[in-house]
Structure formats: C-alpha cells, structure tokens
Amino acid sequence: MYGWLLESVQHFIVQECGEEIWETILRESGARNTVFSATQQYPDALMLRLACALARLISKDPNSPTTSTPTSPTPRKTSLKSKPTWRSASVHTDNRIQSFRCPFTANNALAAATKKEIASYNSTEEIRMPIKSTIPTERINEGEEFNISNIRNLQRRSLAINLEHHVVKEAPEKIVEVDDDGESKCPIEVTPQCNNDNVTPEKQIVRKTSVTVALDVYRRRGSGVSRPRLNSLNLINTERLSSMRERFGTPEKVMDFFGRCFVKFFTNYGYDTMIRATGRYFCTFLQSVDSIHQRMRFTFPRMRSPSMQLTRAHIHGAELVYSSGRTGYTHYLMGQLYEIAEDIFSLKLKVTIMKESMEGNYYVAVLRLEFDNSDYVQSLMLRKSLPCLMPAIPASLLLQLFPFGVLLDRKMKILLAGEKLVAAWGGPSYRIMKSPVSEILRLRKPKISFTWDKVVCMQTMLFELELMRWKARCVNDARRGSQGARSILLKGPIYLLEEIDALIFLCSPIFNDLDELRQAGLYLADMNGHGLSKEMLLHGWQHLSRLELLFEKAESRSLSLEKSCRLLDQWKKRGDQLLYSMIPKGIADHLRAGKDPMGACQAFESVTIMFCGVQLAEAGSRADVMQTVAYMNDVYSRIDRLLDAHRVYKVETVGTVYMLVSGAPERRRAHAAAAASAALAVSRALPMLTIGVHSGPCVAGVLGRRLPRYCLVGDTVNTASRMQTSSEPGRIQISAKTAAELPAGRFRLRRRGLIKVKGKGMMETFWLEGEVEEEEQDEALQLFSALCGDN
C-alpha cells in the first residue's frame, strides 16, 4: 500500500513539475527506485526525503548547480557515428578543457554533424552566440570552405544544409579570437575565396560561424570531459517557478500536496465511490475511516494503516485523534482531508494541530477540524429530540438475542455473558463472571488498548474479539467431537448503555464453512437466528475476517520461521568461531568436508615456538585450589587478549604452561620477530611468567578422532619447552637459532652464555630484553654483529 502512495507522488510530480524535477529529487533523496509498485516495500522515511528534496530544490537559485554532483560518465570513443548526449547550447554551456584541439579538419567536423545536432543549432540566437574557443582561425583555410552546390552534390547530411538561410555573400568578415584569459585579440580578416571570379547565388559561402559551431559540436561529444549538471529549474519560466515556490516552499507544504495527490490518484480506481457511500456527512466519513482501512487490509495485507478517532463534534467542526506507527505524516493526512472535504463533500476545511506526543511506539496528534458541521449536528439533535415510544428493555433480553454477547463494567470485567458464549468457553459459568475480559476475550481489531475510554470513543466501529477456550477443562473422549479446541472469532459493535453505565458487545461468530463450525464444537443451532451467519455457512461463502485470521496465523508462522533461521545462522557463526578457536580454519574446513585428517598434516621448515610458565604455590585446601584455578584463568585470559594484536597462534594450555607458535598454520617469513614481539608484550603485562622461545622445523596437524586438537610434533617443541623451564621469572630466554632468525638491530639481546639443557647438553642462549629504538639501532647492529661473530 505504501508503494501506491509513492506511485501517486511520482505521477503528480512529473505532471506538475516535469520529468527533470522528478529525476533530480530522486537523486537528492537517495532513492534507489525510479518506478514504485503497490506490492513492494519501501522505507517509511522515503516520502519524507522526497518532500525535503523537492522543497530544497524549489527554493534554490535556478542558475546554481545542483548539490549532488553526478558521477562522471565514461569517456566516449572518438567515433564520428556516436551521438551527442547534450541538448542545446542554451542549456549546457561549454565547460571543456580550453586547451583542447580538434584533430580533424572542418570538412570532417561538418560531415560528422547529425540531424539532432542541426536541430539544436537551428536558431539564429544560438548560431550567432559568441563561443569561447582557443582554436586558431588560421586553421580554417581556403581548402576547408564549403559551398552549397558541393554539399548538395555529395548528398551529405551536414550542418550546412540547415544553415542555408544564414549564408552571406562574399565579403570580408572579422572573427575575433578570444584567448585563455578571456581577452579578445586583434580581429582577423577572413575573405572567402572561390575558384571562379564570378560569384553566383548557388556558390554563396557558408558563414564561418557554422564551421565554428560544428567544431564546438565535436569538442562537446569527443573530449570525454564531464561537466557539472545544472539545476533543473532553469527549464521553468519565472512565473511558474514563483507559483511552485509558493506551493512547495517547505516540506510541510510538499507533504500536504502529496496527500492531495493520493486522493486524486485513487479516484481513478473508484475508491471515491466507497468514500461517498460511507455517509451523508463529513463526520460520518471520519468515523468510518478505520473500518475502510480494515477492509482494505485484505487487498493490501502488508498495509500498516493509521488509526483515526472522532472524539468530539460541534457545529463549527470536530476534533480528530490521529495515531500512527510512522512519524512525520501529519501534514500528509491534512492534505488528504483537505482534498476529500473540498472535492467529495464540498466543504471548506481548516486543520490545526492541537497536540503532538509519543505513546509507546505510536505517534499521536490531536487535530482540530474547522468546517461547517451544522447539518450533522442538527441531524443528531433531531434524532435525540424525537420522543422514545419504546419501553426500556433489560440487558438480559439483548443477550438472548445475541447469545455470544457480553456485558462489561467500567473496570472491563464481565457482568453478564450470553449462554452460547459460556457454553463455547467450556468452563463453569461462575468462573466467567467478574473475570477480566482479557482472560476470556482477546482483542484483534482495532489495534488499540482494550480500555473503557478507548472503547467509548469508538462505538461506531466493528470490534473483533477472539474467544479463548478454558484451559483447565477436561475433555471427555465421548464428547471430543462436540467440544472443539479451536478459538472462535466474534465480530460486532460495542455500545455504551448510559442507564446502567456498562458496555455491551453485540456480536456474531464467524466461520467460513461447516468444517470450521464442527472443529469449533458448534452447530447451526448455536448461531444467531438473525443475520446471514447461517446462510453464509450453508453456501460456503468465505468470510473476510476469518480468512484474515488465517493469513495472520500463517504470517506469524512465517515470522517465527524467519526468526529461527536467523538464530540458526547466529548459532552457526558462534559454532564456527568456537571451532576455529580450537582448530585452524583451513584444517577445520578440510575435516568438515569429510577428508582424511592425515591429509591436513603439514611440514614446516622453520617456525618459532614460545612457552609461558606460571609459577604457583602448592594448594593445601579446596578453597586454595579454586583460587588457583581462578588465578590461572585470569592469567590465560589476559594473554589471549594481548596476543590478538600479534600474528601468532595459540596451540594449547597444559597445566601451568601456555604454548603458542608463529609461522604455523599460516606460513610467514618473519615468524621469529612476531614471536619475540608477542613474548615482550606478555612479559611487560605479566612479569611473573617464565618465557622460553626456540625456532626450528616441525610437523603440524590434527591427531585423533575424539576431541581433535591441533598439535605440533618435533624436537623444536621439546627444545622450546626446555628454554622455558630453564628461564627465570620475568625474563625471556631464546636459543641461538632464534637469535639468528631475528632481524638485525630490531631487538636488544644479552648473551646468557652456555647452559646445561636436559636432554640437549650445553646450549648457547640469550636474554631478550626489548625492542630497539630508532636512535639505538646503529649501536644494536654493531653489538649484534659482534655477538654473531663470536658465535
């Protein structure tokens, strides 16, 4: 339905302002669509953006460029057959680079002109207009001149054919050349020459202006240089522009115009007949707007219609409460009311916004409508002045006529219920009395809060309530066929009984066919004796409200399915993130594809492995153990956060040892430097750790079928572990091989000397003390060279 509103806007803007204005405001508002449809969904703020764009455009200077600069078109190929994209010299000025030089002669330029180019230059004003050009007139020599007879003999569609009425006899002509600074140079006298001395009328020479125009044509279409698009308002005359500014000067006026356009638009589809049939008076129409929207929702199921309640009517007008899930459409509604009052009811209307507020997610506005409402008020007074000849009847008699009806007090509790309603509810009658109506009946339409004040203001509307069966009843197997579990839809008005200060709901149940009646546990004898309920059931007529209920249930299931799909995607992403945190992504995808795990094993020539050890005291009690576990969890979590900024991979944590690797599973040449930077970051944040680093070859892969883990296998792992166990708290010990892998001059190293390593004998190791600043790099390079030389 919202697309239908936008379609009416497009139709009347093009009709009132032109296609150029419509394209401009589409571009200004950022709309992606150029054609709108009633079956599509669009952003709620799109119409507001269109209104603001039109108001800004109308209030501009016509000679100023547009605010949005269109993207430059692709440079056109220098083809003589390509057609120009410009319209007229009076609309688009020449904004090309002034240093441009035409590579063709005047003959080729004239021959390249097409009929459209001729038509653009067929006026005297356009041809005689001065053209700023740096093309030297000396290039237009004798051999490049054309006469009429030669052009006709060649049968060319050149520019000279349509310029015959601009020819002159042989006479010297002064052509003023303009330089790049805009100053005119000395005039150049050009005298046309012919082969024969005798000049005949057929051999009159085309003015040099035509040649200049043709050259300008070529420059326009061949240079490929973009020019800024001018404001579309320069195509509109001054009187019409001033009128448009008066009508569309502000976004509020534009929204008012949009509302009027929609009323004019839907009259083409016969909806004005439905409005005329609502009643004799304008107030009667206002009372029926919500009912019209309810009936239209079946045609437009995704329509989100506003709500309008006529709260007060007097001889000088009325008061209307407007509520909507969209904001900013008050002036749009006012435009609709203006057009309907003037065109259909022949009234002069004035609308004033009295109050605006937000109630939850709904925008609510109180509008004061000023019009001649004397006919409607007089009809009400005449009706009340008539004597009541009928005696008063009890409310119980009304409930006998409407056995599914219900009587409510001011607290919206049930005072009295019809016998068929109690039987269909399925519970004991004493449980239904004095119960809140929300426990027995659920309000479906209209979409309002089910309170006394709201219902009293909407006595002219039809309400739809859904009877919810008693959940605690026990259904006997023998009576299961007669007691259905389906909810029952009740439809009818709610009236205020002032004598007893109560509300009465006079309704009838709604079913589509006899099968639905049987599934609800009812029979034809249970239906109201008046109305067409029985006839509709017997003829199988499809009731709109029942079909709409089925549609809402299907839509609810669809939304639930969409929500489940979104949750499935979210949990899938979380599962993938958890899996990729334990196994590298490439290997996880390899295993997910059902391939052999051994096929994912890789051999690395050189990686750098780092071990971090946590020094713990012995735990003597259960409380100490829990504190130790919490402490280790805090340490490992801090290490995880620190390593996010470094290109290293966490392999595992075993007991009090944290293991990571650089250069696997993603190969990288600077693996030692990455591991050293990570070790320094961890040591600065957690100085109590013992850290060891070693570089060398290894094999990596996933081992086992249950609880698979990414493991590193090789002597490099064992040596790196020995570097950690032989290190000191707060210090980083690296092997000589890792020191050789580090880039020269980047890190500060101190030789520790030869130490005894379990299973390895004596090994040369170094302390990694930090990174070198720029001013210290030269000194570090010398020290590093000395260390490597001694080694």
URUR-V471035 format. One record per run of one state. SS is the DSSP state (H for helix, E for strand, L for the rest). FROM is the first residue (numbers start at 1). TO is the last residue. If there is no record, write none. Layout:
ss = (SS/SS)
from = (FROM/FROM)
to = (TO/TO)
//
This chain:
ss = (L/H/L/H/L/H/L/E/L/H/L/H/L/H/L/H/L/H/L/E/H/L/H/L/E/L/E/L/E/L/E/L/E/L/H/L/E/L/H/L/E/L/H/L/H/L/H/L/H/L/H/L/E/L/E/L/H/L/E/L/E/L/H/L/H/L/E/L/E/L/H/L/H/L/E/H/E/L/H/L/E/L/H/L/E/L/E/L/H/L/H/L/H/L/H/L/H/L/H/L/E/L/H/L/E/L/E/L/H/L/E/L/E/L/H/L/E/H/L/E/L/E/L/H/L)
from = (1/2/17/19/30/46/59/65/66/106/113/115/121/124/129/137/140/142/145/147/148/155/161/167/168/169/173/176/178/179/184/185/188/191/201/204/205/206/208/223/230/231/232/236/238/249/251/270/271/277/282/297/307/315/317/325/330/344/350/360/362/371/374/386/395/402/406/409/413/418/419/426/429/433/436/437/441/446/452/457/462/468/477/480/488/498/502/511/514/520/524/527/533/540/544/583/585/593/597/601/602/614/622/644/649/655/657/663/671/686/690/704/709/714/715/726/732/736/742/747/758/761/772/774/791)
to = (1/16/18/29/45/58/64/65/105/112/114/120/123/128/136/139/141/144/146/147/154/160/166/167/168/172/175/177/178/183/184/187/190/200/203/204/205/207/222/229/230/231/235/237/248/250/269/270/276/281/296/306/314/316/324/329/343/349/359/361/370/373/385/394/401/405/408/412/417/418/425/428/432/435/436/440/445/451/456/461/467/476/479/487/497/501/510/513/519/523/526/532/539/543/582/584/592/596/600/601/613/621/643/648/654/656/662/670/685/689/703/708/713/714/725/731/735/741/746/757/760/771/773/790/791)
//
